């Protein structure tokens, strides 16, 4: 086993998740590379020291350049606001360091393209954790094996209700384009669609601010969006994302139909996949609920009991495993920065479609 020094930029919600994942991944997956929590960076020295103590880092700093340039930091995880992703990644790659960057990759397509260019020849990964549940990994395997036949339709969503109350006050989430639903939630179902269905050729989108004013200020970004998309395969699909979907807590869900069957998944029940097979007597047909277990991808390292389940943090641990495996092998593993850029392209096309009230071709962005 070989140690590798990890630096994490950002110690908040996602910074903590990645710190915990790097602390656990060696034991869970018996990785050849064993992370050493070397340094954490936060916006103030006091916050950095708090995170250092809480998460078990050797050192803390409020200077991101000091972290990136430190020779003991060999791999970097970016869990900062989007406006800092590009400069941090470019600086890290210039020093030949491996970089994991949380979604969305860049603030816009230009940022993402620059980051992809800087990543050439280096290990790079974009953080899309939800698609890594054992159930969704199994859904991918079923589709690739032809179990549900030729794919005929896709419907995906990511719906939450943390801003469903019109009396909820204005916050940083309700100002600035990058903080809106399109920058926050929509990357996940878009990434899901790309993974399970392949590239999107064109789309038509409507993006809306449901509550333009809230107590304390005006809302300057979006609440929800409908996206009608045509995949390069020719299949028609749809994506809906919302932060005002009353009653939904983690509505990352999809339904995929094929000529021989169908698949349904809902992240609120993330340890189950529903599979329909067009076989047998009509009176006996229906969706079968499959509880994930050791027979499904990446489940057994966490638990030997079928139906016992995995959780949110386990998705981040699987990401950590993939990142370490990529570094060890010297070969990138999906999803790379380019995959993150493709999500940014679709978001840009959706905004353009909403403005023009017309279909847009993804390759134009």
RODO-2510 file (C-alpha; in nm, 4 decimals, decimal comma):
residues 365
     n   res          X          Y          Z
     1     x     0,0000     0,0000     0,0000
     2     x     0,1161     0,3497    -0,0886
     3     x     0,0053     0,6694     0,0785
     4     x    -0,1124     0,9706    -0,1225
     5     x    -0,1484     1,3194     0,0202
     6     x    -0,4964     1,4652    -0,0280
     7     x    -0,5815     1,8353    -0,0249
     8     x    -0,9444     1,9473    -0,0118
     9     x    -1,0508     2,3002    -0,0973
    10     x    -1,3709     2,3808     0,0871
    11     x    -1,4622     2,2323     0,4206
    12     x    -1,8398     2,2739     0,4163
    13     x    -2,1059     2,0204     0,3197
    14     x    -1,9229     1,8596     0,0281
    15     x    -1,5772     1,9170     0,1731
    16     x    -1,6797     1,7147     0,4775
    17     x    -1,8307     1,4407     0,2597
    18     x    -1,5054     1,4051     0,0651
    19     x    -1,2923     1,4120     0,3800
    20     x    -1,5018     1,1318     0,5313
    21     x    -1,4858     0,9371     0,2030
    22     x    -1,1079     0,9638     0,1815
    23     x    -1,0806     0,8495     0,5431
    24     x    -1,2986     0,5430     0,4756
    25     x    -1,2222     0,4356     0,1189
    26     x    -0,9079     0,2372     0,1961
    27     x    -1,0854     0,0175     0,4483
    28     x    -1,4033    -0,0208     0,2414
    29     x    -1,2417    -0,1052    -0,0938
    30     x    -0,8919    -0,2130     0,0158
    31     x    -0,7385     0,0351    -0,2287
    32     x    -0,3701     0,0137    -0,3160
    33     x    -0,3445     0,3900    -0,2683
    34     x    -0,4278     0,4988     0,0863
    35     x    -0,5285     0,8634     0,1271
    36     x    -0,3556     1,0816     0,3827
    37     x    -0,5565     1,3910     0,4752
    38     x    -0,2785     1,6428     0,4282
    39     x    -0,4394     1,9855     0,4073
    40     x    -0,7791     2,1557     0,4020
    41     x    -0,8457     2,5068     0,2746
    42     x    -1,1302     2,7327     0,3902
    43     x    -1,2227     3,0985     0,3480
    44     x    -1,0741     3,1977     0,6863
    45     x    -0,7922     3,0662     0,9016
    46     x    -1,0384     2,9996     1,1837
    47     x    -1,2633     2,7874     0,9591
    48     x    -0,9629     2,5995     0,8230
    49     x    -0,8494     2,5138     1,1751
    50     x    -1,2013     2,4025     1,2665
    51     x    -1,2186     2,1708     0,9677
    52     x    -0,8635     2,0456     1,0245
    53     x    -0,9490     1,9392     1,3756
    54     x    -1,2917     1,7975     1,2929
    55     x    -1,1900     1,5940     0,9874
    56     x    -0,8373     1,4880     1,0837
    57     x    -0,6210     1,6850     0,8412
    58     x    -0,2555     1,7425     0,9210
    59     x    -0,2784     2,1120     0,8345
    60     x    -0,5239     2,3873     0,7433
    61     x    -0,4944     2,7090     0,5432
    62     x    -0,7008     2,9980     0,4106
    63     x    -0,4768     3,0294     0,1016
    64     x    -0,5771     2,7976    -0,1817
    65     x    -0,2502     2,8582    -0,3624
    66     x    -0,0548     2,7385    -0,0587
    67     x    -0,2527     2,4120    -0,0662
    68     x    -0,2111     2,3590    -0,4404
    69     x     0,1622     2,4327    -0,4292
    70     x     0,2379     2,2208    -0,1241
    71     x     0,4598     1,9247    -0,2274
    72     x     0,2905     1,6925     0,0234
    73     x    -0,0462     1,7501    -0,1482
    74     x    -0,0429     1,5083    -0,4422
    75     x    -0,4129     1,4995    -0,5352
    76     x    -0,6684     1,7765    -0,5015
    77     x    -1,0443     1,7801    -0,4452
    78     x    -1,2231     2,1035    -0,5360
    79     x    -1,5384     2,1598    -0,3315
    80     x    -1,5537     2,5387    -0,3555
    81     x    -1,8080     2,7696    -0,5233
    82     x    -1,7999     2,7420    -0,9038
    83     x    -1,6162     3,0708    -0,9606
    84     x    -1,3016     2,9184    -0,8080
    85     x    -1,3013     2,5873    -0,9948
    86     x    -1,1077     2,6990    -1,3007
    87     x    -0,8122     2,8832    -1,1411
    88     x    -0,7587     2,6084    -0,8847
    89     x    -0,7713     2,3285    -1,1429
    90     x    -0,5413     2,5090    -1,3853
    91     x    -0,2856     2,5733    -1,1115
    92     x    -0,2985     2,2114    -0,9959
    93     x    -0,2571     2,0655    -1,3438
    94     x     0,0391     2,2962    -1,4073
    95     x     0,2064     2,1111    -1,1176
    96     x     0,1037     1,7708    -1,2597
    97     x    -0,1408     1,6994    -0,9782
    98     x    -0,4574     1,4910    -1,0101
    99     x    -0,7827     1,6829    -0,9667
   100     x    -1,1350     1,5856    -0,8655
   101     x    -1,3798     1,8755    -0,9124
   102     x    -1,7352     1,8919    -0,7869
   103     x    -2,0133     1,9697    -1,0330
   104     x    -2,0861     2,1905    -1,2132
   105     x    -1,7386     2,1802    -1,3626
   106     x    -1,7156     2,5491    -1,4507
   107     x    -1,9307     2,8580    -1,4213
   108     x    -2,0011     2,8316    -1,7930
   109     x    -1,8920     2,6489    -2,1068
   110     x    -1,5890     2,8738    -2,1561
   111     x    -1,4637     2,7876    -1,8075
   112     x    -1,5240     2,4185    -1,8674
   113     x    -1,3462     2,4162    -2,2026
   114     x    -1,0437     2,5835    -2,0479
   115     x    -1,0449     2,3260    -1,7670
   116     x    -1,0672     2,0366    -2,0139
   117     x    -0,7721     2,1809    -2,2059
   118     x    -0,5697     2,2182    -1,8866
   119     x    -0,6570     1,8613    -1,7836
   120     x    -0,5059     1,7040    -2,0967
   121     x    -0,2552     1,4392    -1,9938
   122     x    -0,3583     1,4510    -1,6269
   123     x    -0,5965     1,2503    -1,4086
   124     x    -0,9233     1,4405    -1,3796
   125     x    -1,2742     1,3597    -1,2583
   126     x    -1,6020     1,5481    -1,2155
   127     x    -1,8215     1,4788    -0,9137
   128     x    -2,1588     1,3268    -1,0032
   129     x    -2,2348     1,1051    -0,7064
   130     x    -2,6012     1,0054    -0,7517
   131     x    -2,5425     0,8005    -1,0660
   132     x    -2,3034     0,5815    -0,8631
   133     x    -2,5638     0,4081    -0,6465
   134     x    -2,5539     0,0288    -0,6931
   135     x    -2,9089     0,0492    -0,8327
   136     x    -2,8214     0,3052    -1,1022
   137     x    -2,5017     0,1214    -1,1892
   138     x    -2,7128    -0,1921    -1,2335
   139     x    -2,9608     0,0022    -1,4491
   140     x    -2,6712     0,0976    -1,6763
   141     x    -2,5642    -0,2681    -1,6979
   142     x    -2,9196    -0,3779    -1,7845
   143     x    -2,9425    -0,1223    -2,0638
   144     x    -2,5998    -0,2090    -2,2048
   145     x    -2,6789    -0,5811    -2,2035
   146     x    -3,0008    -0,5264    -2,4002
   147     x    -3,2167    -0,6612    -2,1172
   148     x    -3,4978    -0,4134    -2,1916
   149     x    -3,4394    -0,4176    -2,5670
   150     x    -3,3999    -0,1174    -2,7929
   151     x    -3,4538     0,1997    -2,5923
   152     x    -3,7632     0,3974    -2,6935
   153     x    -3,8023     0,6670    -2,4276
   154     x    -3,6442     0,8485    -2,1336
   155     x    -3,7963     1,0606    -1,8591
   156     x    -3,5702     1,1993    -1,5892
   157     x    -3,5985     1,4500    -1,3075
   158     x    -3,4348     1,5997    -1,0031
   159     x    -3,6959     1,7558    -0,7789
   160     x    -3,6598     1,9007    -0,4297
   161     x    -3,8723     2,1354    -0,2189
   162     x    -3,6193     2,3382    -0,0177
   163     x    -3,7567     2,6581    -0,1747
   164     x    -4,1183     2,5472    -0,2256
   165     x    -4,2442     2,7814     0,0453
   166     x    -4,2976     3,1269    -0,1125
   167     x    -4,2369     3,2828     0,2289
   168     x    -3,8907     3,1310     0,2601
   169     x    -3,6459     3,4245     0,2729
   170     x    -3,4106     3,5265    -0,0047
   171     x    -3,0595     3,3841     0,0420
   172     x    -2,7398     3,3395    -0,1584
   173     x    -2,9190     3,0538    -0,3359
   174     x    -3,1743     3,2947    -0,4861
   175     x    -2,9216     3,5385    -0,6360
   176     x    -2,6658     3,4859    -0,9084
   177     x    -2,7135     3,2693    -1,2163
   178     x    -2,4675     3,0020    -1,1004
   179     x    -2,6618     2,9497    -0,7752
   180     x    -2,9963     2,8896    -0,9450
   181     x    -3,1616     2,5554    -1,0006
   182     x    -2,9939     2,5177    -1,3411
   183     x    -2,6513     2,5449    -1,1812
   184     x    -2,7375     2,3453    -0,8708
   185     x    -2,9832     2,0631    -0,9439
   186     x    -3,0109     2,0254    -1,3213
   187     x    -2,6544     1,8935    -1,3720
   188     x    -2,7501     1,5702    -1,1960
   189     x    -3,0417     1,4564    -1,4185
   190     x    -2,8529     1,5791    -1,7261
   191     x    -2,5528     1,3683    -1,6277
   192     x    -2,7891     1,0764    -1,5638
   193     x    -2,9433     1,1105    -1,9091
   194     x    -2,6014     1,1216    -2,0751
   195     x    -2,4800     0,8166    -1,8850
   196     x    -2,7834     0,5973    -1,9431
   197     x    -2,8937     0,7219    -2,2856
   198     x    -2,5858     0,8638    -2,4553
   199     x    -2,5275     1,2084    -2,6092
   200     x    -2,8068     1,4624    -2,6534
   201     x    -2,8308     1,6087    -3,0042
   202     x    -3,0813     1,8917    -2,9519
   203     x    -3,3249     2,0336    -2,6997
   204     x    -3,6139     2,2689    -2,6323
   205     x    -3,6316     2,4248    -2,2857
   206     x    -3,8496     2,6446    -2,0688
   207     x    -3,6827     2,7877    -1,7578
   208     x    -3,8864     2,9765    -1,5003
   209     x    -3,8599     3,1690    -1,1762
   210     x    -4,1755     3,0699    -0,9899
   211     x    -4,1328     3,3176    -0,7030
   212     x    -3,9631     3,6353    -0,8371
   213     x    -3,9705     3,7976    -0,4928
   214     x    -3,9105     3,6573    -0,1464
   215     x    -3,8922     3,8163     0,1971
   216     x    -3,5674     4,0088     0,1999
   217     x    -3,5144     4,0571    -0,1726
   218     x    -3,5749     3,9769    -0,5373
   219     x    -3,4962     3,6357    -0,6843
   220     x    -3,2502     3,6705    -0,9722
   221     x    -3,2191     3,3077    -1,0794
   222     x    -3,4391     3,0127    -1,1771
   223     x    -3,6629     2,7769    -0,9781
   224     x    -3,7490     2,5031    -1,2268
   225     x    -3,7152     2,3944    -1,5899
   226     x    -3,8614     2,1535    -1,8438
   227     x    -3,6255     2,0231    -2,1113
   228     x    -3,7449     1,8235    -2,4122
   229     x    -3,4462     1,6526    -2,5718
   230     x    -3,3611     1,4449    -2,8761
   231     x    -3,0783     1,2008    -2,8161
   232     x    -2,8272     1,1204    -3,0884
   233     x    -2,9760     0,7702    -3,0917
   234     x    -3,2996     0,9274    -3,2183
   235     x    -3,4906     0,8659    -2,8943
   236     x    -3,7060     1,1482    -2,7580
   237     x    -3,6769     1,2236    -2,3867
   238     x    -3,7532     1,4801    -2,1209
   239     x    -3,5832     1,6213    -1,8127
   240     x    -3,7499     1,8183    -1,5332
   241     x    -3,5629     1,9848    -1,2488
   242     x    -3,7072     2,1909    -0,9662
   243     x    -3,6236     2,3335    -0,6246
   244     x    -3,9898     2,4229    -0,5621
   245     x    -4,1420     2,0741    -0,6035
   246     x    -4,3541     2,0583    -0,2887
   247     x    -4,3168     1,7266    -0,1094
   248     x    -4,0060     1,6053    -0,2901
   249     x    -3,6903     1,5726    -0,0806
   250     x    -3,4539     1,3850    -0,3132
   251     x    -3,6502     1,3322    -0,6301
   252     x    -3,3649     1,2180    -0,8523
   253     x    -3,5660     0,9755    -1,0611
   254     x    -3,5877     0,8273    -1,4085
   255     x    -3,7951     0,5921    -1,6201
   256     x    -3,6548     0,4263    -1,9304
   257     x    -3,8692     0,2262    -2,1717
   258     x    -3,7562    -0,0282    -2,4261
   259     x    -3,8948    -0,2797    -2,6728
   260     x    -3,8539    -0,5649    -2,4215
   261     x    -3,9074    -0,3936    -2,0874
   262     x    -3,8640    -0,0852    -1,8736
   263     x    -3,6702     0,0480    -1,5730
   264     x    -3,7818     0,2859    -1,2970
   265     x    -3,5716     0,4418    -1,0213
   266     x    -3,6277     0,7001    -0,7482
   267     x    -3,3439     0,8209    -0,5242
   268     x    -3,5828     0,8565    -0,2310
   269     x    -3,5753     0,4760    -0,2348
   270     x    -3,2178     0,4503    -0,3567
   271     x    -3,1659     0,0835    -0,2709
   272     x    -3,4370    -0,0376    -0,5061
   273     x    -3,4681    -0,0631    -0,8833
   274     x    -3,7987    -0,1457    -1,0539
   275     x    -3,7720    -0,3680    -1,3615
   276     x    -4,0517    -0,4617    -1,6032
   277     x    -4,0046    -0,7439    -1,8515
   278     x    -4,2344    -0,7917    -2,1486
   279     x    -4,2505    -1,1679    -2,1099
   280     x    -4,4808    -1,4331    -1,9666
   281     x    -4,8601    -1,4219    -1,9435
   282     x    -5,0084    -1,0728    -1,9647
   283     x    -5,1958    -1,1288    -1,6387
   284     x    -4,8659    -1,1789    -1,4536
   285     x    -4,6743    -0,8850    -1,5941
   286     x    -4,5746    -0,5905    -1,3799
   287     x    -4,2788    -0,4047    -1,2376
   288     x    -4,0627    -0,6130    -1,0036
   289     x    -3,8950    -0,4308    -0,7157
   290     x    -3,5312    -0,5392    -0,6982
   291     x    -3,3600    -0,4699    -0,3653
   292     x    -2,9903    -0,4078    -0,4156
   293     x    -2,7444    -0,6475    -0,2537
   294     x    -2,4005    -0,8038    -0,2959
   295     x    -2,4893    -0,9161    -0,6504
   296     x    -2,5067    -0,5518    -0,7629
   297     x    -2,2164    -0,3182    -0,8490
   298     x    -2,0141    -0,1771    -0,5551
   299     x    -2,2578    -0,2973    -0,2879
   300     x    -2,0738    -0,5837    -0,1169
   301     x    -1,7780    -0,3773     0,0141
   302     x    -2,0278    -0,1876     0,2310
   303     x    -2,2569    -0,4691     0,3427
   304     x    -2,3040    -0,8431     0,2896
   305     x    -2,6785    -0,8343     0,3509
   306     x    -2,9146    -0,7935     0,0532
   307     x    -3,1674    -0,5184     0,1112
   308     x    -2,9742    -0,3671     0,4001
   309     x    -2,8864    -0,0728     0,1804
   310     x    -2,6237     0,1913     0,1112
   311     x    -2,6527     0,5651     0,1727
   312     x    -2,5514     0,9091     0,0459
   313     x    -2,2025     0,9011     0,1976
   314     x    -2,1374     0,5654     0,0320
   315     x    -2,1818     0,7263    -0,3099
   316     x    -1,8978     0,9655    -0,2256
   317     x    -1,6813     0,6743    -0,1100
   318     x    -1,7380     0,5034    -0,4463
   319     x    -1,6278     0,8275    -0,6162
   320     x    -1,3144     0,8291    -0,3991
   321     x    -1,2405     0,4694    -0,5000
   322     x    -1,2732     0,5584    -0,8692
   323     x    -1,0469     0,8628    -0,8302
   324     x    -0,7782     0,6599    -0,6535
   325     x    -0,8021     0,3808    -0,9103
   326     x    -0,7579     0,6339    -1,1907
   327     x    -0,4483     0,7790    -1,0222
   328     x    -0,3019     0,4338    -0,9593
   329     x    -0,3623     0,3162    -1,3170
   330     x    -0,2659     0,6463    -1,4758
   331     x    -0,5863     0,6299    -1,6794
   332     x    -0,8979     0,8424    -1,6439
   333     x    -1,2278     0,6896    -1,5333
   334     x    -1,5761     0,8289    -1,6155
   335     x    -1,6892     1,0977    -1,5506
   336     x    -1,3970     1,3135    -1,6581
   337     x    -1,3779     1,6903    -1,6976
   338     x    -1,4987     1,6443    -2,0548
   339     x    -1,8134     1,4766    -1,9240
   340     x    -1,8611     1,7724    -1,6901
   341     x    -1,8162     2,0112    -1,9817
   342     x    -2,0865     1,8303    -2,1796
   343     x    -2,3298     1,8968    -1,8956
   344     x    -2,2342     2,2668    -1,9072
   345     x    -2,2987     2,2685    -2,2835
   346     x    -2,6500     2,1332    -2,2331
   347     x    -2,7230     2,3914    -1,9617
   348     x    -2,6028     2,6671    -2,1954
   349     x    -2,8204     2,5303    -2,4768
   350     x    -3,1195     2,5181    -2,2402
   351     x    -3,0752     2,8844    -2,1453
   352     x    -3,0431     2,9780    -2,5136
   353     x    -3,3539     2,7767    -2,5996
   354     x    -3,5508     2,9457    -2,3243
   355     x    -3,4443     3,2896    -2,4519
   356     x    -3,5108     3,2122    -2,8190
   357     x    -3,8154     2,9889    -2,7625
   358     x    -3,6651     2,7481    -3,0138
   359     x    -3,4817     2,4167    -3,0428
   360     x    -3,1033     2,4349    -3,0037
   361     x    -2,8275     2,2059    -3,1314
   362     x    -2,5905     2,1031    -2,8522
   363     x    -2,2805     2,1078    -3,0717
   364     x    -2,3360     2,4817    -3,1283
   365     x    -2,2368     2,5471    -2,7674
***
